[in-house]
């Protein structure tokens, strides 16, 4: 399908889906008073810290040079950017990757593993390699290196499948490079999201809710956002419609939204989430309404994700109304960083435990 045949409306569909979910939710809510208070607090904190796209490249594990290699690194990382929560309560038992003497867990363990592989001469960011890499190859790349850690990276088999699928498509259609796909979007973030979900099934974050399809596209949108942030909105990261990208619906940002008062759960859902954290980590997980893993596509999961997108959209609207330009990407990045940096503040707010390739 030529680029001209792609309708650049992917993120608009996400926002429409989020609004529909919000209007039809029974257990997750976006309180207007909480949204206003959250908008005030978030912009005040962002101003005091000078938060901007520059924060993306400040982390030791992200590419510090915006170039062709960074584009391929971002694509591989976002192809694998899902399901990092641990079912171990003891940090010393959680999946860990050590790089240059520093231990990394969660999302950063993925980045560390990719960088370690590159340092070892493994061409993990080359489609010609990862399109055919074996389970054994990737098990080595994503190995933990602490002797007391028994937990492995979650969903390894699914990660292998994602790399095989995306690698083969890149080789067949784009000369083996995501950068070639990026060029074809002609500076449109929405066109790029549309192309990604069209060509890569593993990015197709689509679900049924109340009788209609809803599109959430977490990884496709964060892929665009990471490129935009890496290039600070210039050159290959210049997208004329970047503000159309929505929040990236995962399990960490909803927690931060609850903390700021912009998201609320019904008593029965809150109780379910709290008891599920205990059940999963004790190995007694069951299916809803019994405590346990929340299946991908479950009504509650879709409500949490959809209302999170809508809450961030409302926060953005309030901030913009005050005369400050901001987009959902920066709000999402800030809230994710805040949640990771303030675990004590988040401790009383449960996350929803879902194993999914979409986030």
Buried (B, 14 or more C-beta within 10 A) or exposed (E): EEBEEBEBBBBBBBBEBBBBBBEBBEBBBBBEEBBBBBBBBBBEEBEEEEBEBEBBBEEEBBBEEBBEEBBBBBBBBBBBBBBBBBBEEEEEBBBBBBBEEEBBBBBBBBBBBBBBBBEEEBEBBBBEBBBEBEEEBBBBBBBBEBEEBEBEBBBEEBBBBBBBBBBBBBBEEBEBBBBEBBEBBEBBBBBBBBBBBBBBEBBBBBBEBEEEEBBBBBBBBBBBBBBBBBBBEEEBBBBEBBBBBBBBBBBBBBBBBBBBBBBBBBEEBBBBBBBBBEBBBEEEBEEBEEBBBBBBBBBBBBBBBBBBBBBBBBBBEBBBEEEEEBBBBBBBBBBBBBBBEEEEEBEEBBBBBBBBBBB
